Amino acid sequence: MRKLLLLALAVSCKSAPEPKVPAAETAPTAVPAATRMAEAQAPAPGIDLAILDRAVSPCDDFYRFACGKWLDQTPIPPDRALWGRSFSEILERNEVLLKGIVEKNARGEPDAADPFAQKVGDFYATCMDETKAETASLATLRENLKSIDAVADAKSLAREVGALQRGGARPFFNFYSRQDAKDATQVIGAVDQGGLGLPDRDYYFKDDKKAVELRALYVDHVGKMLELLGTPDAPAQAKKIMELETRLAKASMDRVSRRDPDKTYHRLDRKGLMAAAPKFEWSDYFAAVGAPEVQALNVSAPDFFKELDGVVTDYPAARTYLRFRAVEGAADTLGKAFVDERFRFTRALTGAKQILPRWKRCVTMTDRALGEALGRSFVTLTGGAESKAMAKEMITGIEKAFEANLATLDWMDEAAKKASLYKLHKIFNKVAYPEQWRDYSKLAVGKESLLANLQAAAAFETARDLAKIGKPVDRGEWRMTPPTVNAYYSSSLNEMVFPAGIMQLPFFSPEAPVPSNYGGLGMVMGHELTHGFDDQGRKFDGDGNLHEWWSPAVNKAFIERAECVAKQYDGYLAVDDVHLNGHLTLGENIGDIGGLKMMLSALRAREQQAGDTMGAARRDHVPRDVAGFNAEQQAFIAFGQVWCTNYRPEAARTQALTNPHSTGQWRVNGPVSDTPDFAKAFSCKAGSPMAPVNHCTVW
Ligand SMILES: [Zn+2]
């Protein structure tokens, strides 16, 4: 179970939280060069006064106050679903940096920091060659299709599903390694629901107008992809695929249920899995995917596998479905007709007007395939021992703030406080980049077929992941590459991870005033830490094990407080008539509310330290207001400005329906209206929108 700071709007249906396999997703992009050149510059350190909307009171709408002019003046690039002041702009800068690295490698000037630079260069160069995509990648796919067409019985089907999954496609379900939720020292197998092409199970049977339109578009898209492969009777085949996926969707757990780790824990032995879905030849499947010895498995959604058992015996339907999954997964590596057709579908979910330029798609694919090779070059350009040391110091401050707060809670008994303290002290922190880099020497990268390269990278990653089953837990592993602009908390590992990508402006800089570093990166740290104690995280103890470690009375008190948050966010409108789902976003919102409180408390503790650096540039030991804003106000503004985001309506809708993260506006106004110290900092009248008389507090 891994909690992110932000989940980028992904349009492929990857329900597995664990393996990082290069999956084909049409990332949006294309660069209207003139507007973007300016944005490729990092912003100046500190809060941005020029984007404040001073016509709006911070007590009425803080998001608008902090971001107003930015929101009005910043168009969404035509190739993006949304555009945010921090995540999107850092991503854009990183893409330019990474492009410089991969192009140099591709020219035969391999970066000295990366022993696999030649592979990185070859991967990127092959990706950039559109002519080869039209021919060589398609030839690779044709080979895959031949073996799919030979599926005629249970054994050949299971083998084919295993082979496709090994190469990064995702038919029917997902399989990966994970720690046993109830015994975190053991790594077992995990099978989970999957195999859908729409972003969520609910899209298959909701009957509102948008859902009906989207289904029609999807069936049309499936038909077009099959037609491009020369499949006879493609429209009729597409309908069959839709029927098959609808059966899988109906048997799938919904997103809110899946957030409850007690509901997704069903450990079975190998025989138990075979009994649950006896018509699927599991042994052939495990051999083909590369985990022949797996004995213990978690089956997240048992009903799904019962239904799957009824689906897999119709071999003609399964063949058509596998054909589609294979081509859909490969679409980004193929010729223009395939790429354009997939974009025609995904744009309905993202609203993007243009596809991303090829180089950006290729940088992303290279990062997914060889992220810890490319990352080595990236951190030599961006990294800094100073940033890393400062970030670690900030984490310590945030943890101390959580500890001090814990002592004040009246709804927790002493036993729960003690156990929570144990958990807090056991949190492991990873900052910037791994100590031990991944060894890619066994990954072969060719120069002809991008699809073959992508499948080789996926097979490498699948093998690496499945090899962990039955072995001791590897605590050194990172599940994000260094350039990633994100962060995560893992319940089973009880660890927080902050890649170098997020340790940049506007989140953080060694040169930035302390309050803005706290409002940016400090808040992110508080958010991740609070995930360890949100409605999911709190079910795992300090050793990463899922069990009841609080008394029933403390559980009840927690749930009451969490329900307050769920109700609050249920009331927020994301777009048109679509509200946020308070239970889907609950963990993230608890993280935001707790994170803001911890950030502020850590900032205050810092203020009291000798050599006060509040409100001043770090090396300037004079406390200083900025344009009349004191240190706390600056920290709140810095926090608000991290989330300035413009959404296309399609993207806001998709996010509200499928993403556990609230939209930007509510990631700001939600937490500040639950923070009495915010009202104090801005002298808000009790009862004003950002200072409600009743508010929610969990931590
Ligand atoms: Zn989060």
Residues whose N, C-alpha, C, O or C-beta is under 5 A from the ligand:
A	BS01	ZN	K3 L4 L5 E588 G591
